[in-house]
Structures are given as C-alpha cells and as structure tokens.
Amino acid sequence: MLTVLVTGATGGIGLQTAKVLARMGHSVIIHGRDARKGAAAVDAVRAAAAAGVAATTSAAAGTGAVGAAGAVNPFRGATSAGAAAATATGGASGAASVAGAGVRFVQADFASLRQVQDLAAEVVASVPRLDVLINNAGCGNISRSVTADGYETTFAVNHLAPFLLTNLLLDTLKKSPAARIVNVASRAHRNQELDFADLMSERDYRVMRTYGRSKLANILFTQSLAKRLAGSHVTANCLHPGLIATGIGQTHPAARFAWKLIVLLRGGISVEEGAKTSVYLATSPDVEGLSSGYYAKCHPAQLQTRAEAVSDAVGERLWKVSEELVGLPCSS
C-alpha cells in the first residue's frame, strides 16, 4: 500500500486521482484550501475505497486466492495490498472496516507560502514515509492578483508552492524504498518562454500566457529536480492531463464559465480521462526508475516549445530564483 499526497484534490482531476488511488487500496492524503470541500472529498474518496475493497473481496472469493501484502518495493504488487490483508484477517467485514481508513484531509492555501510550510510540517509529522507526491493544485486568473507574499498569484500557486512543498517533503519521500514525484503541467506551455525580467507579469498580464508560463515552470522544475535526484530511489515526472472543464482553481463565476466554454469549443475530455496519466505515473511499474519525462495519455510526449526555453541553463536559473523567492537556502 502506498502513501500518497495529492494536492488540489477536493475537485476536478485531483479528486478523481484520489478516488482511483483509494480504490486501488492506497492511503491517500487529500489537500485543499476549503475545509467544507475537503470533508466532502474525504467522504467521496472513502466511498471509492470501499468500492475497491468490495471488488477485491468478491474476486478473491471467486478464485479462492488472497494476495500477499508487504512487498519491499511499494510499487510492485501494491494495488490491492490493503484489501488483501484485510480479507486474509477478517474476510469481507474486515476489509470493509479498513476501507478508506487511510484517507484524510489537510488544509492549506497555496497562495500563502507560510501555509505551504505548515502543510509540509503536518505531513512530515503524520507519516513515517511518503511514497508519492502528486503536485496537482493549480489556478488561472482572468485578472492579475498578488498573494500576501507579494507574488503574482498564478505563478505563486502553480510553481512556487509546489516547488517549496516538494523540497520540504524530500527527506520524507527518501524514506520510501522507491518514491515518485508527479507534477501536473499542461500543454499550455506550448510556445512559451520564461521572462526572468517579468516573472510576476507586471508589465503585460494575459491570462493564458501567464498560465502557460507557470506550466512551463512546472516542466523546468521537474527536469531540474530529476537531475538532482539522479542516482537516488526518487523519480520526478510531469504530464499534460488533457483539456478538462474543471475551472482550474477559479473562484470567480465568470472565469469558471469562460474556461468551460473554451473547453467545450476545443473538445475537452472528462475528469476520469484527465486523471489517468497522473495515476499511471504514480503507480505503474512501466515507469519504475524513469525520471525527467513529460507524458500525455500515459505515454511519453514531446515538449511543444523551443529547446532553448527548456534548456538546463534556464532550469537552473529558475531553480535559483525560486529558492530565493520561497526562502530556501540556495543550493550549490
């Protein structure tokens, strides 16, 4: 059984990702900024976990076989380890009693670096290890706004928050025999380049350009992180989930409507389809040991911008600037 943290998991593909992972028998920590939505998400994910246990129990009863739990590598044979163990010790009723027991909610607003730090501290204190971190939370805003830390909100929530969170959780991830970091980027990075003279979009704010640059930052972060983790048992990959009518973190009704209209006109996909690549990168043995990749539809994909925009030099420059912005000690 894996221990997984999914950020931005109270709705959209984050919630669907959490449901699928819980249905597979994994322990899922759901992150969100709204406690009411968090409670509803926990109920939904626990229900998915119970459905997964019921299906596993039925299959085991039909074959007379029960799987073994406790593999050294948590990504091998872990899909229904929790359900199998419960079935072995207590039958269907025992399995039902543990379904969703590992599902819980943690609250933080990613527009606040202090809350990101508090979230990391809470996770570190509550689990002996973290097997998978899925950086799914994100936003896109029609008009420019600034966080309490003084940073443009889209760049802060989409890049600086997961950059800080990941770095703060690295030691806990390294306690896993084989850990994975999955960053939800986007094809919106297409033809984008970072403007280091205007990372906060002060001169000319455009919603899709700012959003696209933040997603390019996710890709650059993944590549630089994978390079730093080379030779360890922690991998880092990123993905394009597809065009999905989730509202991408919008709180303004007009913004949600505009985004959903764009998705409708461009032929968007369901959240079920959109979550598949996140789940694939989090659990599939196909990507065991693979790092620094960009995926779409559960397959490696080509980046859609100039090679210079995703060079090691740009990635290193972004890393150092990000360390300064979030207050981490500068690495060598």
C-alpha positions in Angstrom: 0.0 0.0 0.0 1.4 3.4 -1.0 1.0 6.6 1.0 0.1 9.4 -1.5 -0.4 13.1 -1.1 -2.5 14.7 -3.8 -2.7 18.5 -3.8 -5.7 20.3 -5.1 -7.8 17.1 -4.6 -11.2 18.5 -3.5 -12.4 18.6 -7.1 -11.6 18.0 -10.7 -8.8 15.6 -11.7 -7.3 15.9 -8.3 -10.3 14.4 -6.6 -10.7 11.8 -9.4 -7.0 10.8 -9.0 -7.5 10.4 -5.2 -10.6 8.2 -5.8 -8.8 5.9 -8.2 -5.8 5.6 -5.8 -8.0 4.8 -2.9 -9.9 2.3 -4.9 -6.6 0.6 -5.6 -6.1 0.2 -1.9 -3.7 3.1 -1.2 -3.6 5.5 1.7 -4.4 9.0 0.3 -3.9 12.4 1.9 -6.2 14.9 0.2 -5.1 18.5 0.1 -7.4 21.5 -0.5 -7.9 25.1 0.7 -11.6 24.7 1.7 -12.5 22.6 4.8 -16.1 22.1 3.7 -15.0 20.8 0.3 -12.3 18.8 2.0 -14.8 16.9 4.1 -17.0 16.1 1.1 -13.9 14.9 -0.8 -12.9 12.6 2.1 -16.4 11.0 2.0 -16.2 10.6 -1.8 -12.7 9.0 -1.7 -13.6 6.7 1.2 -16.6 5.6 -0.8 -14.3 4.8 -3.7 -12.0 2.9 -1.3 -14.9 0.8 -0.1 -15.9 0.0 -3.6 -12.4 -1.1 -4.4 -12.3 -3.4 -1.3 -15.7 -4.9 -2.2 -14.5 -5.7 -5.8 -11.2 -7.2 -4.5 -13.1 -9.3 -1.9 -15.5 -10.6 -4.5 -12.7 -11.5 -6.8 -10.8 -13.3 -4.1 -13.9 -15.2 -3.0 -14.4 -16.3 -6.6 -10.9 -17.6 -7.1 -10.2 -18.8 -3.5 -6.9 -16.8 -3.6 -5.7 -13.9 -1.5 -2.8 -11.7 -2.5 0.1 -11.0 -0.2 0.9 -7.6 1.2 4.1 -6.1 2.3 6.3 -6.1 -0.8 9.7 -4.4 -0.4 9.1 -2.2 -3.4 5.7 -0.5 -2.7 5.0 -0.2 -6.4 5.1 -3.9 -7.0 2.0 -5.9 -6.0 0.7 -3.0 -4.0 -2.5 -2.3 -6.0 -4.8 -4.1 -3.5 -2.4 -4.9 -0.7 -4.6 -3.3 1.9 -7.7 -5.0 0.8 -5.9 -8.4 0.5 -4.5 -8.1 4.0 -7.9 -7.2 5.4 -9.6 -10.1 3.6 -6.9 -12.5 4.9 -7.5 -11.5 8.5 -11.2 -10.7 8.6 -13.0 -11.6 5.4 -15.3 -9.2 3.8 -16.3 -7.5 7.0 -12.7 -6.9 7.9 -12.0 -5.5 4.6 -15.0 -3.1 4.8 -13.8 -1.9 8.2 -10.5 -0.6 6.9 -11.8 0.8 3.6 -10.8 4.4 3.4 -9.1 4.4 6.9 -6.1 6.0 5.4 -8.0 8.8 3.7 -7.7 12.2 5.3 -7.8 15.9 4.5 -5.1 18.5 5.0 -5.8 22.2 4.5 -3.6 24.9 3.0 -4.0 27.9 0.7 -1.2 27.7 -1.8 -1.3 31.4 -2.2 0.4 31.6 1.1 4.0 30.2 1.5 3.5 30.1 5.2 0.6 27.7 4.8 2.6 25.6 2.4 5.3 25.3 5.1 2.7 24.4 7.7 1.2 21.8 5.4 4.7 20.2 4.8 5.3 20.1 8.5 1.9 18.5 9.2 2.6 15.7 6.6 6.1 15.1 7.9 4.8 14.7 11.4 2.0 12.4 10.5 3.5 9.8 8.2 6.7 7.7 8.5 7.3 7.9 4.8 5.7 9.3 1.6 5.7 7.1 -1.4 4.1 9.5 -4.0 3.6 13.3 -4.1 1.2 14.5 -6.9 1.5 18.2 -7.3 -1.9 18.7 -8.9 -3.1 22.0 -7.4 -3.3 25.0 -9.8 -5.1 28.1 -10.8 -5.6 30.5 -13.7 -7.0 34.0 -13.2 -8.7 36.3 -15.6 -7.2 39.4 -13.9 -3.9 39.8 -12.3 -3.7 39.5 -8.5 -1.0 39.3 -5.9 -0.6 37.0 -2.9 0.1 38.0 0.6 3.8 37.3 -0.1 3.7 39.8 -2.9 3.9 37.4 -5.8 1.6 37.1 -8.9 -1.0 34.5 -7.9 -0.8 32.1 -10.8 3.0 31.9 -10.7 2.9 31.6 -6.9 0.2 28.8 -6.7 1.2 26.9 -9.8 5.0 27.0 -9.4 6.4 28.4 -6.2 4.0 26.5 -3.9 4.8 23.0 -5.3 8.5 23.9 -5.6 8.6 24.7 -1.9 6.3 21.8 -0.8 8.4 19.3 -2.8 11.7 20.5 -1.3 10.3 20.4 2.2 9.0 16.8 1.7 12.1 15.4 0.0 13.5 13.8 3.2 10.2 12.1 3.8 10.0 10.9 0.2 13.5 9.5 0.5 12.3 7.2 3.3 10.3 5.3 0.8 12.1 2.4 -0.9 11.0 3.9 -4.3 9.3 7.3 -4.3 7.7 9.2 -7.1 7.0 12.9 -7.6 4.4 13.7 -10.2 3.9 17.3 -11.4 0.7 18.2 -13.3 1.9 20.5 -16.0 0.0 21.3 -19.2 0.2 21.6 -23.0 -0.4 25.3 -22.3 3.4 25.6 -22.1 3.3 25.5 -25.9 5.5 28.2 -27.5 6.1 29.8 -24.1 9.3 31.1 -22.7 10.0 32.5 -19.2 10.7 36.2 -18.9 13.0 36.5 -15.9 12.7 40.2 -16.0 8.9 39.9 -15.5 8.2 36.6 -13.8 5.3 38.3 -11.9 3.6 39.5 -15.2 3.6 43.1 -14.0 4.1 44.7 -17.5 1.6 42.9 -19.6 -0.7 40.4 -17.9 -2.5 37.9 -20.1 -4.3 35.0 -18.5 -3.2 32.2 -20.9 0.3 33.4 -21.3 0.8 33.7 -17.6 -0.8 30.3 -17.0 1.3 28.8 -19.8 4.5 30.2 -18.4 3.6 28.7 -15.0 3.1 25.3 -16.6 6.5 25.7 -18.4 7.9 26.4 -15.0 6.5 23.0 -13.8 8.3 21.3 -16.6 11.6 23.0 -15.9 11.2 22.3 -12.2 10.6 18.6 -13.0 13.8 18.4 -15.1 16.0 20.2 -12.6 14.6 18.1 -9.8 15.1 14.9 -11.6 18.7 15.9 -12.3 19.3 16.5 -8.6 17.7 13.2 -7.7 19.7 11.1 -10.2 21.1 8.0 -8.5 18.5 8.1 -5.7 15.4 6.0 -5.4 13.1 9.1 -6.0 11.9 9.9 -9.5 10.2 13.0 -10.9 8.0 13.2 -14.0 5.4 15.7 -15.3 2.4 15.4 -17.5 -0.3 17.1 -19.6 -3.7 15.8 -18.3 -5.7 17.0 -21.3 -8.2 19.8 -21.7 -10.7 19.4 -18.9 -13.6 21.7 -17.8 -12.5 21.8 -14.1 -12.3 25.6 -13.6 -8.6 25.4 -12.9 -8.9 26.7 -9.4 -11.1 29.7 -10.3 -13.3 31.2 -7.7 -14.9 33.9 -10.0 -18.1 32.6 -11.7 -17.4 34.4 -14.9 -13.9 32.9 -15.1 -15.3 29.4 -14.5 -17.8 29.9 -17.2 -15.2 31.2 -19.7 -12.9 28.3 -19.1 -15.7 25.7 -19.5 -16.7 27.4 -22.7 -13.2 27.2 -24.1 -13.0 23.5 -23.2 -16.4 22.9 -24.9 -15.3 24.6 -28.1 -12.0 22.8 -28.2 -13.4 19.3 -27.4 -12.4 18.7 -23.8 -12.3 15.4 -22.0 -13.8 14.0 -18.8 -12.0 14.2 -15.4 -11.9 10.4 -15.5 -9.8 10.5 -18.6 -7.8 13.5 -17.3 -6.7 11.7 -14.2 -5.4 8.6 -15.9 -1.9 9.9 -16.6 -1.4 11.1 -13.0 -2.4 7.7 -11.7 -0.2 6.0 -14.3 2.9 7.9 -13.3 2.1 7.4 -9.6 1.6 3.7 -9.7 2.6 1.9 -13.0 5.6 -0.4 -13.0 6.1 0.7 -16.6 7.8 3.9 -15.4 9.7 2.4 -12.5 13.1 4.2 -12.3 12.2 6.6 -15.1 12.7 10.3 -14.4 12.5 13.7 -16.0 9.8 12.7 -18.5 6.9 14.6 -19.9 3.8 12.4 -20.5 0.4 12.7 -22.1 -2.2 9.9 -22.4 0.0 7.6 -20.4 2.8 7.8 -22.9 6.0 9.9 -23.3 5.2 13.1 -25.2 7.2 15.8 -27.0 7.5 19.3 -25.4 6.0 22.0 -27.5 8.3 24.9 -27.2 11.8 25.8 -28.4 14.6 23.7 -27.0 16.2 26.9 -25.6 13.1 27.5 -23.4 13.6 24.2 -21.6 17.4 24.1 -21.5 19.3 23.1 -18.4 20.6 26.6 -18.1 17.0 28.0 -17.9 16.0 25.3 -15.5 18.9 26.1 -13.2 18.2 29.8 -13.3 14.6 29.2 -12.4 15.6 26.9 -9.6 17.9 29.5 -8.0 15.4 32.3 -8.4 12.7 30.1 -6.9 14.9 29.3 -3.9 15.3 33.0 -3.3 11.6 33.7 -3.7 10.4 31.0 -1.3 13.2 31.5 1.2 15.0 28.2 0.8 18.8 28.0 1.3 20.5 28.4 -2.1 21.9 25.2 -3.4 25.3 24.9 -5.0 
